[in-house]
Amino acid sequence: MSLDRSDVEQIAHLARLQIDAADIDSYSQALNSILNLVDQMQATNTEGVEPLAHPLDAVQRLRADEVSETNQREALQAVAPATENGLFLVPKVIE
């Protein structure tokens, strides 16, 4: 697949981008090189290759799930403008 000048202009229009006329050819070359790279990657035989979540078999070390702070809800809600049943009340901003 190869993009020409009109394709780049159409893509720019759809993306709501303003591109100088002098730069369209360089954008066309850059986009064509990206598409050629995608074509090369699609041509690669991946039969029998397992998908990876990460290239290394690393395991994330997790900290112990322990409470590190005391519950301060009453103290924080005491200075709040409006609360109800332990919840902060805020103005409705979305209809």
C-alpha positions as CSV (number, residue, x, y, z in Angstrom):
1,M,0.0,0.0,0.0
2,S,1.3,3.4,-0.9
3,L,-0.1,6.8,0.0
4,D,0.0,9.7,-2.4
5,R,-0.5,13.4,-1.9
6,S,-4.3,13.2,-2.0
7,D,-4.3,10.4,0.6
8,V,-2.2,12.5,3.0
9,E,-4.5,15.5,2.5
10,Q,-7.6,13.3,3.2
11,I,-6.0,11.8,6.4
12,A,-5.1,15.3,7.6
13,H,-8.6,16.5,6.9
14,L,-10.2,13.6,8.8
15,A,-7.8,14.1,11.7
16,R,-8.5,17.9,11.6
17,L,-4.8,18.6,11.1
18,Q,-3.6,21.6,9.1
19,I,-0.5,20.7,7.1
20,D,1.5,23.1,5.0
21,A,1.4,22.2,1.3
22,A,5.2,22.1,1.2
23,D,5.3,19.4,4.0
24,I,2.8,17.0,2.4
25,D,5.4,15.1,0.4
26,S,7.6,14.5,3.5
27,Y,4.5,13.3,5.4
28,S,3.7,11.0,2.6
29,Q,7.2,9.5,2.6
30,A,7.2,9.1,6.4
31,L,3.7,7.4,6.4
32,N,4.8,5.1,3.5
33,S,7.9,4.0,5.4
34,I,5.7,3.2,8.4
35,L,3.3,1.2,6.3
36,N,6.2,-0.6,4.6
37,L,7.5,-1.6,8.1
38,V,4.1,-2.9,9.0
39,D,4.0,-4.9,5.8
40,Q,7.4,-6.4,6.7
41,M,6.2,-7.3,10.2
42,Q,3.1,-8.9,8.9
43,A,5.1,-11.0,6.5
44,T,7.0,-12.5,9.4
45,N,6.2,-16.2,10.2
46,T,4.8,-16.3,13.7
47,E,3.6,-19.9,13.6
48,G,4.1,-21.5,17.0
49,V,5.2,-18.3,18.7
50,E,3.5,-17.8,22.0
51,P,2.3,-14.2,22.7
52,L,4.2,-12.3,25.4
53,A,2.9,-10.0,28.1
54,H,6.5,-9.1,28.9
55,P,9.8,-10.1,27.2
56,L,11.2,-11.2,30.6
57,D,9.8,-13.8,32.9
58,A,9.7,-11.2,35.7
59,V,7.3,-11.3,38.6
60,Q,6.2,-8.1,40.2
61,R,7.0,-8.1,43.9
62,L,4.0,-7.0,45.9
63,R,4.0,-5.5,49.3
64,A,1.9,-7.0,52.1
65,D,-1.7,-5.8,52.1
66,E,-1.7,-4.2,55.5
67,V,-3.4,-1.1,56.9
68,S,-0.8,1.6,57.3
69,E,-3.0,4.5,58.4
70,T,-5.8,5.0,60.8
71,N,-9.4,5.8,59.6
72,Q,-9.7,9.6,59.7
73,R,-13.1,9.8,58.1
74,E,-14.9,11.6,60.9
75,A,-12.1,14.2,61.2
76,L,-12.0,14.9,57.5
77,Q,-15.8,15.0,57.2
78,A,-16.1,17.4,60.1
79,V,-14.7,20.2,57.9
80,A,-16.5,19.2,54.7
81,P,-19.3,21.4,53.5
82,A,-21.8,18.5,53.2
83,T,-21.9,14.8,54.2
84,E,-24.5,12.2,54.5
85,N,-24.2,8.6,55.9
86,G,-20.4,8.8,55.9
87,L,-20.2,10.1,52.3
88,F,-19.1,13.4,50.9
89,L,-21.9,15.3,49.1
90,V,-20.8,17.2,46.0
91,P,-22.8,19.4,43.5
92,K,-24.2,17.6,40.5
93,V,-22.1,18.7,37.4
94,I,-23.4,16.3,34.8
95,E,-27.0,16.1,33.7
